[in-house]
Amino acid sequence: DLDHKAFLGDTRESVGYHKAGIFRANTPAIVGDFNIPDSVTDYGTEIAAKMVLANKDFHFTQLESQFRWQYFDNDWYFDNPNIPAQNVATALTVLATLDLLPSFESVQCCLSEIQVEGRFQQLSTFPLVYVDVAHNPESARYLATKLQHLRQKGFKIHALAAMLADKDKASVLKTLTPYVDRWSLASLYGPRGERAENLKPLLDTDKQITVYADVEGALNAQIHGLKQDQALVIFGSFLTVAQAMTYWQNNLK
Protein backbone atom coordinates (compact mmCIF):
# COMPACT_ATOMS: atom_id res chain seq x y z
CA ASP A 1 0.00 0.00 0.00
CA LEU A 2 3.00 2.31 -0.30
CA ASP A 3 2.89 5.42 -2.45
CA HIS A 4 5.51 8.02 -3.45
CA LYS A 5 8.22 5.40 -2.95
CA ALA A 6 10.74 7.35 -5.02
CA PHE A 7 10.71 10.05 -2.34
CA LEU A 8 9.87 8.21 0.89
CA GLY A 9 11.36 4.73 0.45
CA ASP A 10 9.86 1.32 -0.22
CA THR A 11 9.12 0.12 3.34
CA ARG A 12 6.57 1.28 5.91
CA GLU A 13 9.40 1.98 8.34
CA SER A 14 11.09 4.31 5.85
CA VAL A 15 7.87 6.06 4.90
CA GLY A 16 6.89 6.43 8.55
CA TYR A 17 10.24 7.91 9.51
CA HIS A 18 10.06 10.55 6.79
CA LYS A 19 6.46 11.47 7.59
CA ALA A 20 7.26 11.72 11.29
CA GLY A 21 9.54 14.60 10.34
CA ILE A 22 6.59 16.94 10.91
CA PHE A 23 6.59 16.08 14.64
CA ARG A 24 7.83 18.75 17.03
CA ALA A 25 9.03 18.50 20.62
CA ASN A 26 6.40 18.98 23.35
CA THR A 27 3.72 19.35 20.66
CA PRO A 28 0.74 17.04 20.03
CA ALA A 29 1.27 14.53 17.21
CA ILE A 30 -1.90 12.61 16.35
CA VAL A 31 -1.41 9.39 14.36
CA GLY A 32 -4.50 7.73 12.90
CA ASP A 33 -2.86 4.68 11.32
CA PHE A 34 -3.97 1.38 12.88
CA ASN A 35 -0.60 -0.24 12.17
CA ILE A 36 1.89 2.43 13.19
CA PRO A 37 5.50 1.71 12.14
CA ASP A 38 8.01 1.62 14.98
CA SER A 39 10.01 4.32 13.20
CA VAL A 40 7.17 6.78 13.86
CA THR A 41 6.87 6.14 17.59
CA ASP A 42 10.64 5.83 18.03
CA TYR A 43 11.18 9.25 16.47
CA GLY A 44 8.32 10.76 18.44
CA THR A 45 9.81 9.43 21.67
CA GLU A 46 13.28 10.65 20.71
CA ILE A 47 12.17 14.25 20.29
CA ALA A 48 9.58 14.14 23.11
CA ALA A 49 6.54 14.76 20.93
CA LYS A 50 3.19 14.39 22.69
CA MET A 51 1.95 11.44 20.65
CA VAL A 52 -1.73 10.50 20.54
CA LEU A 53 -2.04 7.11 18.86
CA ALA A 54 -4.90 5.20 17.27
CA ASN A 55 -5.93 2.02 19.13
CA LYS A 56 -4.04 3.20 22.19
CA ASP A 57 -5.13 6.71 23.11
CA PHE A 58 -8.22 6.95 20.91
CA HIS A 59 -10.35 4.29 19.26
CA PHE A 60 -12.32 3.97 16.03
CA THR A 61 -14.80 1.19 15.28
CA GLN A 62 -16.44 0.78 11.89
CA LEU A 63 -19.99 -0.56 12.11
CA GLU A 64 -22.36 -1.41 9.27
CA SER A 65 -24.02 1.98 8.88
CA GLN A 66 -22.25 3.94 11.62
CA PHE A 67 -18.86 4.44 13.19
CA ARG A 68 -17.84 4.88 16.82
CA TRP A 69 -15.19 7.29 18.12
CA GLN A 70 -13.82 7.06 21.66
CA TYR A 71 -11.38 9.48 23.27
CA PHE A 72 -11.31 10.22 27.00
CA ASP A 73 -14.91 11.02 28.01
CA ASN A 74 -16.13 11.14 24.41
CA ASP A 75 -17.95 8.05 23.17
CA TRP A 76 -19.79 9.13 20.05
CA TYR A 77 -21.65 7.29 17.28
CA PHE A 78 -22.21 8.85 13.86
CA ASP A 79 -23.79 7.72 10.61
CA ASN A 80 -21.17 6.88 8.01
CA PRO A 81 -20.19 10.08 6.16
CA ASN A 82 -19.25 10.65 2.51
CA ILE A 83 -15.57 10.55 3.44
CA PRO A 84 -13.53 7.79 5.15
CA ALA A 85 -14.82 7.51 8.71
CA GLN A 86 -11.38 6.60 10.06
CA ASN A 87 -10.10 9.98 8.87
CA VAL A 88 -13.02 11.67 10.62
CA ALA A 89 -12.10 9.93 13.87
CA THR A 90 -8.52 11.16 13.58
CA ALA A 91 -9.69 14.72 12.85
CA LEU A 92 -12.02 14.66 15.86
CA THR A 93 -9.09 13.56 18.00
CA VAL A 94 -7.05 16.52 16.76
CA LEU A 95 -9.85 18.93 17.68
CA ALA A 96 -10.33 17.34 21.09
CA THR A 97 -6.60 17.41 21.82
CA LEU A 98 -6.53 21.13 21.03
CA ASP A 99 -9.68 21.78 23.12
CA LEU A 100 -11.52 22.81 19.96
CA LEU A 101 -14.02 19.95 19.74
CA PRO A 102 -17.49 21.18 18.70
CA SER A 103 -20.69 19.78 20.15
CA PHE A 104 -21.94 16.37 19.06
CA GLU A 105 -24.82 18.05 17.24
CA SER A 106 -22.47 20.35 15.30
CA VAL A 107 -20.25 17.47 14.22
CA GLN A 108 -23.27 15.39 13.23
CA CYS A 109 -24.62 18.24 11.10
CA CYS A 110 -21.24 18.81 9.46
CA LEU A 111 -20.76 15.13 8.62
CA SER A 112 -24.19 14.92 7.01
CA GLU A 113 -23.23 17.65 4.54
CA ILE A 114 -19.50 17.25 4.01
CA GLN A 115 -18.16 16.33 0.57
CA VAL A 116 -14.51 16.40 -0.45
CA GLU A 117 -14.10 17.35 -4.08
CA GLY A 118 -12.89 14.42 -6.14
CA ARG A 119 -13.61 11.81 -3.46
CA PHE A 120 -16.51 9.76 -4.79
CA GLN A 121 -18.02 13.02 -5.96
CA GLN A 122 -21.30 12.74 -7.83
CA LEU A 123 -21.34 14.82 -11.00
CA SER A 124 -24.79 13.84 -12.21
CA THR A 125 -27.90 11.88 -11.24
CA PHE A 126 -28.91 10.85 -14.75
CA PRO A 127 -26.71 9.71 -16.16
CA LEU A 128 -25.28 8.62 -12.80
CA VAL A 129 -21.63 9.69 -12.82
CA TYR A 130 -19.02 9.73 -10.06
CA VAL A 131 -15.36 10.75 -9.97
CA ASP A 132 -12.83 9.49 -7.46
CA VAL A 133 -9.10 10.16 -7.22
CA ALA A 134 -8.37 6.60 -6.01
CA HIS A 135 -4.86 5.78 -7.21
CA ASN A 136 -3.38 3.42 -4.61
CA PRO A 137 -4.56 0.17 -2.97
CA GLU A 138 -5.91 1.82 0.18
CA SER A 139 -8.06 4.33 -1.67
CA ALA A 140 -9.13 1.58 -4.09
CA ARG A 141 -10.46 -0.47 -1.19
CA TYR A 142 -12.50 2.50 -0.03
CA LEU A 143 -13.84 3.02 -3.55
CA ALA A 144 -14.68 -0.70 -3.74
CA THR A 145 -17.05 -0.32 -0.78
CA LYS A 146 -18.85 2.46 -2.66
CA LEU A 147 -19.13 0.35 -5.81
CA GLN A 148 -20.46 -2.55 -3.77
CA HIS A 149 -23.21 -0.32 -2.37
CA LEU A 150 -24.15 0.83 -5.88
CA ARG A 151 -24.38 -2.77 -7.05
CA GLN A 152 -26.57 -3.64 -4.07
CA LYS A 153 -28.93 -0.90 -5.25
CA GLY A 154 -29.14 -2.60 -8.65
CA PHE A 155 -26.68 -0.51 -10.66
CA LYS A 156 -24.25 -1.95 -13.19
CA ILE A 157 -20.84 -0.34 -12.93
CA HIS A 158 -18.98 1.12 -15.89
CA ALA A 159 -15.46 2.07 -14.82
CA LEU A 160 -13.24 4.54 -16.66
CA ALA A 161 -9.64 4.27 -15.45
CA ALA A 162 -6.62 6.39 -16.34
CA MET A 163 -3.50 6.19 -14.17
CA LEU A 164 0.08 7.30 -13.73
CA ALA A 165 2.86 4.86 -14.57
CA ASP A 166 4.55 4.97 -11.15
CA LYS A 167 1.48 3.85 -9.18
CA ASP A 168 0.60 0.31 -8.07
CA LYS A 169 -1.75 -0.07 -11.01
CA ALA A 170 -2.14 -3.85 -10.80
CA SER A 171 -3.27 -3.80 -7.16
CA VAL A 172 -5.72 -0.94 -7.73
CA LEU A 173 -7.35 -2.63 -10.72
CA LYS A 174 -7.43 -6.03 -9.00
CA THR A 175 -9.19 -4.53 -5.98
CA LEU A 176 -11.95 -3.00 -8.10
CA THR A 177 -12.38 -5.73 -10.73
CA PRO A 178 -15.00 -7.78 -8.81
CA TYR A 179 -17.36 -4.78 -8.76
CA VAL A 180 -17.05 -3.60 -12.37
CA ASP A 181 -19.31 -4.78 -15.21
CA ARG A 182 -17.58 -2.93 -18.04
CA TRP A 183 -14.16 -1.29 -18.36
CA SER A 184 -12.92 1.72 -20.29
CA LEU A 185 -9.22 2.55 -20.17
CA ALA A 186 -7.77 5.91 -21.18
CA SER A 187 -4.22 7.18 -21.53
CA LEU A 188 -2.64 9.92 -19.46
CA TYR A 189 0.18 11.90 -21.02
CA GLY A 190 3.21 13.69 -19.67
CA PRO A 191 6.39 12.21 -18.16
CA ARG A 192 4.49 10.09 -15.59
CA GLY A 193 1.45 9.19 -17.65
CA GLU A 194 0.54 5.58 -18.42
CA ARG A 195 -0.86 4.44 -21.74
CA ALA A 196 -4.18 2.66 -21.73
CA GLU A 197 -2.66 -0.22 -23.71
CA ASN A 198 -0.39 -0.95 -20.75
CA LEU A 199 -3.29 -1.06 -18.31
CA LYS A 200 -5.27 -3.63 -20.26
CA PRO A 201 -2.98 -6.65 -19.53
CA LEU A 202 -3.32 -5.91 -15.81
CA LEU A 203 -7.06 -6.62 -15.85
CA ASP A 204 -7.96 -10.24 -15.12
CA THR A 205 -11.58 -10.18 -16.21
CA ASP A 206 -13.96 -11.53 -18.83
CA LYS A 207 -15.85 -8.22 -18.90
CA GLN A 208 -15.75 -5.91 -21.89
CA ILE A 209 -12.65 -3.68 -22.06
CA THR A 210 -12.39 -0.70 -24.41
CA VAL A 211 -9.24 1.38 -24.86
CA TYR A 212 -9.32 5.12 -25.60
CA ALA A 213 -6.64 7.66 -26.46
CA ASP A 214 -7.61 9.98 -23.62
CA VAL A 215 -10.23 10.70 -20.96
CA GLU A 216 -12.14 13.12 -23.17
CA GLY A 217 -12.44 10.55 -25.94
CA ALA A 218 -13.69 7.93 -23.51
CA LEU A 219 -16.34 10.27 -22.15
CA ASN A 220 -17.45 11.33 -25.62
CA ALA A 221 -18.00 7.68 -26.49
CA GLN A 222 -19.87 6.70 -23.35
CA ILE A 223 -21.63 9.48 -21.56
CA HIS A 224 -24.75 9.71 -23.72
CA GLY A 225 -25.26 5.96 -23.91
CA LEU A 226 -25.58 5.29 -20.19
CA LYS A 227 -28.85 3.69 -19.15
CA GLN A 228 -30.85 4.35 -16.02
CA ASP A 229 -29.51 1.27 -14.25
CA GLN A 230 -25.86 2.05 -15.05
CA ALA A 231 -23.32 4.13 -13.14
CA LEU A 232 -20.11 5.52 -14.61
CA VAL A 233 -17.23 5.78 -12.14
CA ILE A 234 -14.12 7.66 -13.30
CA PHE A 235 -10.97 7.08 -11.25
CA GLY A 236 -7.22 6.52 -11.19
CA SER A 237 -5.52 9.86 -10.58
CA PHE A 238 -6.03 13.48 -9.62
CA LEU A 239 -5.24 14.20 -13.27
CA THR A 240 -7.98 11.84 -14.41
CA VAL A 241 -10.56 13.48 -12.18
CA ALA A 242 -9.44 16.97 -13.19
CA GLN A 243 -9.84 16.11 -16.88
CA ALA A 244 -13.25 14.54 -16.28
CA MET A 245 -14.49 17.54 -14.30
CA THR A 246 -13.22 19.95 -16.95
CA TYR A 247 -15.01 17.92 -19.61
CA TRP A 248 -18.18 17.96 -17.54
CA GLN A 249 -18.08 21.71 -16.99
CA ASN A 250 -17.41 22.44 -20.65
CA ASN A 251 -19.83 19.99 -22.21
CA LEU A 252 -22.54 18.78 -19.88
CA LYS A 253 -23.07 21.03 -16.87
MARLOLO-55814 format. One record per atom (N, C-alpha, C, CB): residue in three letters; x, y, z. Coordinates in pm, whole numbers, plus 50000, padded with zeros to 5 digits. Glycine has a CB too. Layout:
% residues N
alaXYZ ...
END
This chain:
% residues 253
asp500824987950000 asp500005000050000 asp500855012650000 asp499075000050120 leu502125011549964 leu503005023149970 leu502865031749846 leu504455018649987 asp502965044849865 asp502895054249755 asp504075063849767 asp501535062049755 his504415070549658 his505515080249655 his506825073849701 his505185092349744 lys507055061449659 lys508225054049705 lys509535060349660 lys508155039749656 ala509515067249547 ala510745073549498 ala511255084249594 ala510515079549360 phe510345089849673 phe510715100549766 phe510835095649910 phe509705111849759 leu509985085949948 leu509875082150089 leu510455068450121 leu508455082350129 gly510845060750020 gly511365047350045 gly510325036750017 gly511855046150187 asp510755024150019 asp509865013249978 asp509485004050094 asp510505005249869 thr509615008750218 thr509125001250334 thr508295010550421 thr510314995150415 arg507395004750500 arg506575012850591 arg507445019950694 arg505525004150661 glu508515013550736 glu509405019850834 glu510055032450776 glu510485009950879 ser510485031550650 ser511095043150585 ser510085054250565 ser511715039150452 val508915050650512 val507875060650490 val507465067250622 val506635054250422 gly507285059050725 gly506895064350855 gly507915073950912 gly506675053050952 tyr509185070450899 tyr510245079150951 tyr510215092750884 tyr511615072550932 his510075092850751 his510065105550679 his508825113850715 his510105103150527 lys507685107250727 lys506465114750759 lys506475119850903 lys505235105950737 ala507165112650991 ala507265117251129 ala508125129851140 ala507855106251217 gly508745133851032 gly509545146051034 gly508745158551064 gly510215147750903 ile507415157751056 ile506595169451091 ile506395170651241 ile505245168751020 phe506745160251318 phe506595160851464 phe507495171751522 phe506945147151528 arg507045177551632 arg507835187551703 arg507835184251852 arg507275201751679 ala508895187851919 ala509035185052062 ala507935191852142 ala510405189552112 asn507415184552242 asn506405189852335 asn505165195152263 asn507015200852419 thr504865189352148 thr503725193552066 thr502905181252031 thr504195201051937 pro501565182052037 pro500745170452003 pro501035165251862 pro499275173952016 ala501095152051850 ala501275145351721 ala500265133951716 ala502765139951703 ile499195135951640 ile498105126151635 ile498325116951517 ile496715133251624 val498335103951541 val498595093951436 val497375084851426 val499885085651467 gly496735084951308 gly495505077351290 gly495665063751227 gly494575085151210 asp496895059951193 asp497145046851132 asp496935035851236 asp498585046051073 phe496265024951196 phe496035013851288 phe497285005251307 phe494895005151238 asn498195005851212 asn499404997651217 asn500615006951209 asn499424987051100 ile500895013751318 ile501895024351319 ile503305018351315 ile501725033351443 pro504125022251219 pro505505017151214 pro506285021451338 pro506215022151087 asp507195012951382 asp508015016251498 asp508835028851475 asp508945004651531 ser509195031451349 ser510015043251320 ser509285056051358 ser510385043551172 val507955055951351 val507175067851386 val507225070251537 val505705066351339 thr506895059851613 thr506875061451759 thr508275063251816 thr506185049451825 asp509265056651755 asp510645058351803 asp511095072851786 asp511605048951726 tyr510785078651670 tyr511185092551647 tyr510415101951738 tyr510975096451499 gly509115099351755 gly508325107651844 gly508845107451986 gly506885103251842 thr509245095652033 thr509815094352167 thr511145101652177 thr509985079552205 glu511945100352072 glu513285106552071 glu513215121652087 glu514015103151941 ile512235127952023 ile512175142552029 ile511165147452133 ile511815148151891 ala510545138052206 ala509585141452311 ala508335148152256 ala510235150452414 ala507845143052143 ala506545147652093 ala505445141752180 ala506355143551943 lys504335148752190 lys503195143952269 lys502295135652177 lys502395155952332 met502655122952161 met501955114452065 met500595109952117 met502805102352032 val499615110152028 val498275105052054 val498005094751944 val497165116552054 leu497925081951983 leu497965071151886 leu496645063651875 leu499065061451922 ala496295060151751 ala495105052051727 ala495255038351792 ala494845050451576 asn494145033351846 asn494075020251913 asn494815019852046 asn494625009651822 lys495345031152087 lys495965032052219 lys495355043452298 lys497495033952205 asp495405055352242 asp494875067152311 asp493455070552265 asp495785079052288 phe493155067952138 phe491785069552091 phe491415057452007 phe491615082752009 his490105055251991 his489655042951926 his488575046051822 his489115032952029 phe488645038651713 phe487685039751603 phe487155025851574 phe488345046151476 thr485835024751562 thr485205011951528 thr484245014151413 thr484465005851651 gln484455006851304 gln483565007851189 gln482424997851204 gln484335005351057 leu481205002751206 leu480014994451211 leu479374994251073 leu479014999551319 glu478244987551060 glu477644985950927 glu477214999250867 glu476454976650933 ser476475007050940 ser475985019850888 ser476455031750971 ser474465019750882 gln477245029051074 gln477755039451162 gln479215036951193 gln476925040151291 phe479835046751261 phe481145044451319 phe481155050151461 phe482265050851232 arg482055044751541 arg482165048851682 arg483535054851706 arg481915036751777 trp483565066151776 trp484815072951812 trp484885074351963 trp484935086851742 gln485995070052021 gln486185070652166 gln487505077452199 gln486135056452228 tyr487415087652284 tyr488625094852327 tyr488315101652458 tyr489085105252219 phe488975097452564 phe488695102252700 phe487195100552730 phe489125117052716 asp486505111352764 asp485095110252801 asp484155109952680 asp484705121752891 asn484705111252562 asn483875111452441 asn483665097252390 asn484525120252331 asp482425093552373 asp482055080552317 asp480885083052223 asp481695069952430 trp481205086352099 trp480215091352005 trp479995081651889 trp480635105051951 tyr478735080751845 tyr478355072951728 tyr477825082451621 tyr477285062151765 phe478275080351498 phe477795088551386 phe477425079451269 phe478875098851343 asp476475084051187 asp476215077251061 asp477445078550972 asp474955083150990 asn477675068450889 asn478835068850801 asn478755080950708 asn478945055750719 pro479815088850700 pro479815100850616 pro480235097650472 pro480755111450674 asn480335108050391 asn480755106550251 asn482265106450235 asn480155117550166 ile482985106350344 ile484435105550344 ile484835094150437 ile485105119150387 pro486075089150428 pro486475077950515 pro486285081150663 pro487925074250490 ala485525072650731 ala485185075150871 ala486425074750961 ala484175064950920 gln487405066550927 gln488625066051006 gln489325079651007 gln489575055250952 asn489305086450894 asn489905099850887 asn489125109750974 asn489945104850742 val487805108150977 val486985116751062 val487365114751208 val485475113851040 ala487535102151249 ala487905099351387 ala489235105751424 ala487975084251410 thr490185105351332 thr491485111651358 thr491335126851369 thr492475108151246 ala490525132751281 ala490315147251285 ala489625151551414 ala489495151851164 leu488655143551460 leu487985146651586 leu488975146151702 leu486825136851611 thr489905136751695 thr490915135651800 thr491815147951802 thr491755123051780 val492155152951684 val492955165251676 val492205176751744 val493265168851528 leu490935178351710 leu490155189351768 leu490045187951919 leu488755189751705 ala489805175551965 ala489675173452109 ala490985176152181 ala489205159152138 thr492095171952122 thr493405174152182 thr493715189052196 thr494495167352099 leu493235196952102 leu493475211352103 leu492365219052175 leu493605216551961 asp491465211652242 asp490325217852312 asp489455226152218 asp490825226652426 leu489295221152096 leu488485228151996 leu487315219551948 leu489355232151877 leu487015208852020 leu485985199551974 leu484605206051981 leu486015186752059 pro483875206551868 pro482515211851870 pro481565202351942 pro482005214451726 ser480325206351954 ser479315197852015 ser479025185951925 ser478035205752044 phe478455175551984 phe478065163751906 phe477125167751793 phe477395153251997 glu476175176451823 glu475185180551724 glu475845187951607 glu474115189351788 ser476835196151636 ser477535203551530 ser478315194051440 ser478475214051591 val478995184451501 val479755174751422 val478815166351337 val480595165551514 gln477715162051395 gln476735153951323 gln476195161451202 gln475585149951416 cys475885174251220 cys475385182451110 cys476435183951001 cys474945196251162 cys477675186451042 cys478765188150946 cys478985175550864 cys480065192051018 leu478985163950931 leu479245151350862 leu478135147850763 leu479415140150962 ser476925152250791 ser475815149250701 ser475905157050571 ser474485152150770 glu476695167850571 glu476775176550454 glu478135176550386 glu476425190650494 ile479145171150452 ile480505172550401 ile480725164350274 ile481515168350508 gln481465170150182 gln481845163350057 gln483205168750015 gln480775165449945 val484175160050001 val485495164049955 val485535162849804 val486615155450022 glu485885173549737 glu485905173549592 glu486835162749539 glu486325187349539 gly486305154749447 gly487115144249386 gly487115131049461 gly488485148949373 arg486475130549576 arg486395118149654 arg484985112649643 arg486775120549804 phe484805103249553 phe483495097649521 phe482465108849508 phe483055087449628 gln482835118549427 gln481985130249404 gln481005127449292 gln482845142649370 gln479745129849318 gln478705127449217 gln478595139649127 gln477345124249284 leu478765137348996 leu478665148248900 leu477265149448842 leu479655146248789 ser476525138348843 ser475215138448779 ser474365127148835 ser475345137148626 thr473035129248833 thr472105118848876 thr471685110048759 thr470875125048942 phe471365116248647 phe471095108548525 phe471695115848406 phe469565106348505 pro472715110048346 pro473295097148384 pro474015098048520 pro474285092348276 leu474075086648590 leu474725086248720 leu476235085448701 leu474195074248805 val476935096048742 val478375096948718 val479085101248846 val478685106948603 tyr480145094048879 tyr480985097348994 tyr482435098748949 tyr480855086649106 val483185107049020 val484645107549003 val485295104749137 val485105121448945 asp486445098049131 asp487175094949254 asp488665094449221 asp486695081449317 val489475100749305 val490905101649278 val491665089149321 val491485113649348 ala490975078349354 ala491635066049399 ala492775062249305 ala490615054449408 his493975060849361 his495145057849279 his496145048749350 his495835070649238 asn495785043749468 asn496625034249539 asn495725023649603 asn497515041449647 pro496295012649653 pro495445001749703 pro494505005849815 pro496314990549752 glu494955014249907 glu494095018250018 glu492865025849970 glu494875026750119 ser493085035749883 ser491945043349833 ser491075034849741 ser492435055849758 ala491675024949674 ala490875015849591 ala489945007349676 ala491795006849506 arg490415003149792 arg489544995349881 arg488365003649929 arg490344990150003 tyr488605016349956 tyr487505025049997 tyr486525026749881 tyr488035038850043 leu487035028949761 leu486165030249645 leu485385017349621 leu486975033849520 ala486005005949646 ala485324993049626 ala484084991949713 ala486284981449658 thr484144997249836 thr482954996849922 thr481825005149862 thr483285002050063 lys482165016149797 lys481155024649734 lys480545017549613 lys481765038149692 leu481385010849534 leu480875003549419 leu479974992049463 leu482034998249333 gln480354985549571 gln479544974549623 gln478154979549662 gln480234968049744 his478084991249724 his476794996849763 his475955000149640 his476995009449848 leu476585005349535 leu475855008349412 leu475294995549350 leu476755015549312 arg476084985049350 arg475624972349295 arg474454966649377 arg476774962149289 gln474524968449508 gln473434963649593 gln472134971149565 gln473814965149740 lys472254983249513 lys471074991049475 lys470594987649334 lys471395005949484 gly471294978549267 gly470864974049135 gly471574980349018 gly469444976549121 phe472614988349043 phe473324994948934 phe474414985848878 phe473935008048982 lys474604986648746 lys475754980548681 lys476844991148670 lys475364974748540 ile478064987148697 ile479164996648707 ile479994996948580 ile480054993248827 his480075008748519 his481025011248411 his482175019148471 his480345018948290 ala483385013948461 ala484545020748518 ala485405026448407 ala485375011048604 leu485805038948424 leu486765045448334 leu488015048248415 leu486165058548271 ala489115041548380 ala490365042748455 ala491445048848368 ala490815029048506 ala492185058348427 ala493385063948366 ala494345066748480 ala493075077248282 met495595061648469 met496505061948583 met497895066648544 met496585048148646 leu498685069548647 leu500085073048627 leu500935060348630 leu500555083148735 ala502045060648560 ala502865048648543 ala503535044148672 ala503925051148439 asp503805053448764 asp504555049748885 asp503665045749001 asp505425061248926 lys502385043148977 lys501485038549082 lys501365023249078 lys500095045149066 asp500805017649186 asp500605003149193 asp499324999749117 asp500514998249343 lys499425000548987 lys498254999348899 lys497594985548912 lys498655001848754 ala498414975148916 ala497864961548920 ala497014959449045 ala499004951348916 ser497484964049159 ser496734962049284 ser495434970049284 ser497594966149404 val495494982249232 val494284990649227 val493224984049139 val494625004649172 leu493614979749021 leu492654973748928 leu492134960448982 leu493304971648791 lys492994952549044 lys492574939749100 lys491544941749211 lys493784931949154 thr491744951949292 thr490814954749402 thr489424958049351 thr491344966149488 leu489344965149239 leu488054970049190 leu487384960649090 leu488244983449126 thr488154951449032 thr487624942748927 thr486354935248965 thr488674932848888 pro486224929849087 pro485004922249119 pro483724930449114 pro485134916349255 tyr483834943749115 tyr482644952249124 tyr482324959348993 tyr482834962449233 val483104956748889 val482954964048763 val482374954848656 val484314969848716 asp481364959948584 asp480694952248479 asp481234955448340 asp479214954748483 arg481874966848326 arg482424970748196 arg483564980648219 arg481324976948104 trp484654978748145 trp485844987148164 trp486104995948043 trp487054978348191 ser486505008348071 ser487085017247971 ser488425021948026 ser486125029347937 leu489445021447943 leu490785025547983 leu491235037047895 leu491785013647975 ala491775047347957 ala492235059147882 ala493685062047918 ala491335071347912 ser494385068247826 ser495785071847847 ser495905085347916 ser496545072047714 leu496935086448001 leu497365099248054 leu498715102447993 leu497435099148212 tyr498945115147965 tyr500185119047898 tyr501075126947993 tyr499875127347772 gly502235130747946 gly503215136948033 gly504245126748077 gly502545143448154 pro505285131148149 pro506395122148184 pro505995110448273 pro507465129948254 arg504905111648350 arg504495100948441 arg503255093648392 arg504245106548579 gly502695097848282 gly501455091948235 gly501615077648187 gly500885100248124 glu500565069748205 glu500545055848158 glu499595054648040 glu500135046148272 arg499995046847942 arg499145044447826 arg498095033947858 arg499995040047705 ala496925035847802 ala495825026647827 ala496185012447785 ala494565031247754 glu496955011147678 glu497344997847629 glu498134990047734 glu498164999047501 asn498834997247821 asn499614990547925 asn498774986848047 asn500764999447968 leu497614993048060 leu496714989448169 leu495934976748138 leu495755000948198 lys495614974848013 lys494734963747974 lys495254950048019 lys494554963647824 pro496554946748003 pro497024933548047 pro496934931448198 pro498454931648003 leu496754942148274 leu496684940948419 leu495294936948467 leu497084954048483 leu494314937348378 leu492944933848415 leu492704918948391 leu491934942248335 asp492384911848497 asp492044897648488 asp490524896548495 asp492734889248603 thr489874897948381 thr488424898248379 thr487914893648243 thr487904912348410 asp486684888348243 asp486044884748117 asp485054895548074 asp485334871248129 lys485044906748145 lys484154917848110 lys484714925547991 lys483964927248231 gln483844933047927 gln484254940947811 gln485264951647851 gln483034947347744 ile486334953047771 ile487354963247794 ile487534971147665 ile488704956847840 thr487414984447674 thr487614993047559 thr488725003047591 thr486295000447520 val489615005047495 val490765013847514 val490545026747437 val492085006847469 tyr490855038047502 tyr490685051247440 tyr491995059147448 tyr489535059047507 ala492135068647359 ala493365076647354 ala493485085947473 ala493405084647225 asp492355090647525 asp492395099847638 asp491045099747710 asp492755114247592 val490985106747822 val489775107047904 val488625113547827 val490025114648035 glu488915124347758 glu487865131247683 glu487245122147577 glu488435143747616 gly488075114647507 gly487565105547406 gly486695094647466 gly488695099347329 ala487095089647582 ala486315079347649 ala484955084647691 ala487065073947771 leu484925096847743 leu483665102747785 leu482765105847666 leu483925115547866 asn483345110747559 asn482555113347438 asn481855100647389 asn483445118947327 ala482545089447402 ala482005076847351 ala480945070847441 ala483115066947332 gln480975074247570 gln480135067047665 gln479005074947727 gln480965061847772 ile479215087547752 ile478375094847844 ile476905095147802 ile478875108847860 his476645096047673 his475255097147628 his474575083647612 his475205104647496 gly475345072847625 gly474745059647609 gly474425052647739 gly475655051147531 leu474685059247852 leu474425052947981 leu472925051348004 leu475055061148094 lys472555039748056 lys471155036948085 lys470855040048231 lys470805022348053 gln469575039448265 gln469155043548398 gln469695034448509 gln467655043948405 asp469995022048474 asp470495012748575 asp472015011348571 asp469844999048557 gln472685021048508 gln474145020548495 gln474775032748562 gln474555019848348 ala475935030448623 ala476685041348686 ala478085041648626 ala476745039548841 leu478535053448589 leu479895055248539 leu480755060748651 leu479915064748415 val481845053648681 val482775057848786 val484145060148723 val482855047148901 ile484625072448733 ile485885076648670 ile486935077948780 ile485715090148591 phe488065071048766 phe489035070848875 phe490445068648822 phe488685059848977 gly491425069148913 gly492785065248881 gly493865075448911 gly492855062048740 ser493485088348919 ser494485098648942 ser493795112048964 ser495475099448822 phe494475121149030 phe493975134849038 phe493875140748898 phe494895143549128 leu494805137148810 leu494765142048673 leu493535136948600 leu496035137948597 thr493195124348622 thr492025118448559 thr490755125748601 thr491905103548595 val490625128048730 val489445134848782 val489385149248732 val489435134548936 ala490525155948729 ala490565169748681 ala490105170548535 ala491975175648695 gln490565161248453 gln490165161148312 gln488675158148298 gln490985150948233 ala488175148948378 ala486755145448372 ala485885157248416 ala486455133248459 met486295164148521 met485515175448570 met485545187148471 met486025180048707 thr486695189248407 thr486785199548305 thr485865196248188 thr488235201248255 tyr485885183648147 tyr484995179248039 tyr483535181748077 tyr485215164248007 trp483205178248200 trp481825179648246 trp481395194248245 trp481665173748387 gln482255202948295 gln481925217148301 gln481785223248162 gln482985224648380 asn482605218548069 asn482595224447935 asn481515218847843 asn483925222447871 asn481065206647873 asn480175199947779 asn478795196347832 asn480815187747731 leu478695193947963 leu477465187848012 leu476805195148127 leu477735173948053 lys477495204148192 lys476935210348313 lys475715218848278 lys477995218948383 
END
